[in-house]
Amino acid sequence: MCIFIIVTNLINIRLSLTHNTGNDQSTSIDNKSDGYYVLPEECPIRNVSLAETPFPKTALASYPGSGNTWTRHLIQQATGFATGSVYCDSRLFPSFKTGECVFDGRAIVVKTHRWGEKTRSRYQKAVLIVRHPARAVLSLFNLMRAGFNKHTNYTAFNESGWHTFADREMKKWKNFTEDWLSNYTRKMHVIIYEHLKENPRQTLENLLKFLALKYSQRDLDCAIWNQNGRYHRHFALEPDLSKLYSLRQQLEINAYVANISRILRERYAIEWKFNNPWN
């Protein structure tokens, strides 16, 4: 009899926690990855729609290969609103068809890899994603050679074209990141890719607050459950970046990163934490 009562009580507690339909502050029970638990059937991939009442036009700006597509997926899963883009990339249509090619306030944010005064002036608000250039440039190389969620055959890095590509893109990363951080004068929220990867739930919640969106704890739970989507590339084992980049390139990247770290600290009170790519 005692055993039956204990088991029954445990089942009742489990049901009340996982099927709570109360207010927005209701929280489900712990999960093994991010501190929250939901069942797969409770979190289907969310259908999204454009806003009937336009949002402030908000840039989701990043150097390519910095997690823009992944961030769009997280926003959509947490809110149900479509994210937009200044591009029309048919490869993204399975997940982003509703907002791809939409670059006005009907989309909650608008993806862009562009910089400069003409671009910045188009947006009332901005979200900037910053990723370490050694990994962002590598990610872009993979994207161009293999697609969104696949990897380049690493014999390609023995070709002379890799170092030319890396030299060019390192400088683009520097110019892009410095421009947005130093010259955008309206409200801007900075996402550090490495922080997003380390703590996606808290980073996403901070972003939603900046966007002034209502959300429930269950919305966050399900967004994290479905966080990978179709386009998030995973390395089974990251390549040795100290062998991909020459010593000269490593020193240049270190200088670029030191400068961006200083701007983040002085202007945005952000301490950029990342794993040393050369170790």
N, C-alpha and C positions, 0 to 999 in steps of 0.2 A: 504493500500500500504506500509506504514512504517513497519507494523508488518511482511509483506511478505518479505521485504528486509532484516530485522534483522534475521529472521529464516533462510533464504537462506544463508546469510553470516556465520551464526553459523554452518550450515551443511557443507559448503565449508571448514571452518577452521577445523572441526572434521575430514573430509576426508583427508585433506592435512597432518594432524598430524599423523593419525593412518595408513596411507598408504604411508608414505614417503619412497621413494626408493633411496635416495641420498647416501652420503658417510657414512663411519663408525661412524661418530660422530652424526648422526641424532638421536634425542631422541623423544620418544613418550610421550603422555601426562600423567598427574599424575594418579596413581591408589591408591585405598584406603589403601593398605597395605605397599608398599615399595617405593612410590613416582613415580611409572611409571605405564603406562596403556597399555595393549594390549588386544585384543579380543581373546576369547578361540580358535576361528577358525583360528586365525593367528599364533597360537603356538601349533601345534600338537606335540606329543612326537617324538623326533628326532631319526632317524635311524643313527647308528654310524658305523664307519669302522676303521680298523687298518691303521696305517700310512704307506705309501709307502716308504717314507724316514724316517728312524728310528730317534726317539727322543733320547736325552741323557737318559740313564736308570735312572728313578726317582722313589724312594720309596714313597708310600703313607702309612706312618707308624702310627700305633695307637695301644693302648691297646684296646682289644675287647670291644664293647659297647660304643665307643667314637664318633660314627658318620662317620666311614669310608665309609660304603655303601652309606649313604646319600651324602657325599662329592663326591664320584664317580659319582652318578647320576647327581649332579649339574654340574660337569665338562663336562660330556657327553652332557648334554642338551645345554651347552653354546658353545661347540666347534665342536660337531659332531665326535670327535675322541673317540675311545673305550679306556676304562681304563682296566688295567690288574690285575692279582692276582697270587700270588704264590700258591693259593689254587684252587681247582676245585669243587666249591660248586654248585651242580645242583639246589639247591633252588633259586639261583640267576639268572638262565638261562633266565627267561622271559625278564629281563632288561640288563643282562651283558653277554649273551652267546657269543658275538663276542670276548670279551677280557678275560673272565674267563679262567684260565689255561695259559694265555699268560703272561710271565714274562720277556720280553725283550723290546727293544726300539720301537717295533711296537705299544705298548700301551703307552699312554701319561703319565700315572703313574702306578705303580704296588703296589697293596694292600699287606701289610704284618703286622702281629702282632708279628713278631720275633725281637729279639734284640741280641746284642753281636757283637764282632769284625767280625766274619765270615759273618754275615748278613750285617752289615753296609758297609763292603768293596765291596760289590757287586754293589753299587749304585753310580752313578756320581753326583746325586743331591738327595735331600730328602725333603718331606713335612711331618711334624709331627703334628698330631692332639692331643691336650691335653684337656681332660674333667675332671671335678672334680671326684675323685675316688668314692665318696659315690654314685653318680648317675651312673657312668660307671659300677661299680660292680653290681649295681641293674639291669642295662640294660642287662649285660651279663647273669645274673640269669634268667631274662625274656626270653632272646634269647634261652637259653639252655632248659628252661622248656616249653615255649609256641611258639617259632618261631620268625620270624623277626618283625612282626608288631602287635603282640598280647601281652596280659598281663597274668602273672601268677596269679592264684587264691591265694590271699594273706593269706589264711590259711596255705600255704606252708611255710611261714616265721615262723610259730610256731614250725616247725620241727627243731630238733637239727642240722640238716645238713646245715641250712642257715648260722649259725655263724661260722661253720668250713669253709664253702665255702668263706664267707666274709673275714675271717682272711687270708686265703691263697691268695685270689685275691687282697686284699689291698697291700700286699707285692709285688706281681707281678707287679701291677700298678707302685709302687715306683721304682722297679728295671728297668722296661722297660723305664719309662719316664726319669729317671736320666741317663740311659745309652745313649739314643739318644741325649738328651740335652747337656750332658757333654763330650761325646766322639766322636761324628760325626764331622769330620774336614773339610768336603766340604760344598758347599752351601746348606743351609737348610732354609726352610720357615716354620714358626710355625703358625698353626691355633688353636685358642682357641675356643673350641666348643661353649661355652657360648656366645662368640662374634659372631660366625657364626649364632647362633640361633637368637640373638638380631638384627643383621644387615647382613643378608645373601648376599645382593647385593654387599655391599662394601667389605666384606670378600672374596667373590668369585672373584671380580674384582682384588683385591690384589694378589690372588692366580694365576690368569691367567697372570698377569704381571710377576710374578716370573717364570712361566713356559714359558715365552716369546712367547705367542700365540697372534695372531691377532684375534680380536673379534669386533663386532659392539655393539652399545647400544641396538639394537633390540635383539641380541643374549642374552644379560644379562636380558632384559625384559622377554623374553620367558623362560629362565632358572628359573627365580624367579616365573613366573606364574606356571610352572610345577615342583616347587621345592620339593613337597612331594614324588612323585614317588610311588612305590609299598611298600617300606620297611621302611619308616620313622614312627616310633612308637610315638603315642601321648597319653599322660595321660590326661584323663578328669579331674582327680584330683590326684596330686602326693601324694603318701603315705607319712605318717609321718616318715621321715628318722630317727628322734631322737628316735623312738620306734623300728625301725628295727635294728639299730646298738646299741650295748651296750655302756656305757659310756667309757669304756676302748678303744673300737674300735673308737669312736668319737675322743678321744684324740690322738690316733695314726694317724688317718687320718689328723687331724689338723696339726700335726707335719710334715707329708709328704707334705702336701699342702704348708706349710710355706717354706719348703726347695725348692720346685719346683718354687714357686713364686719368691724366691730370685734369682734362676738361670735365670729365664725368664727376670727378671728386669736387672740383672747385665750383662748377655751375649747377650740378644736379645732386650733389651729396651722395653719390653712388660710388661704392668701392667695388671695382670690377674684379671678381674672383674667377680664376680659370686655372686649369692644369697646364703646366709648362709643356708646350708642344714639342720641345726639343729633348725631353727626357725619355 
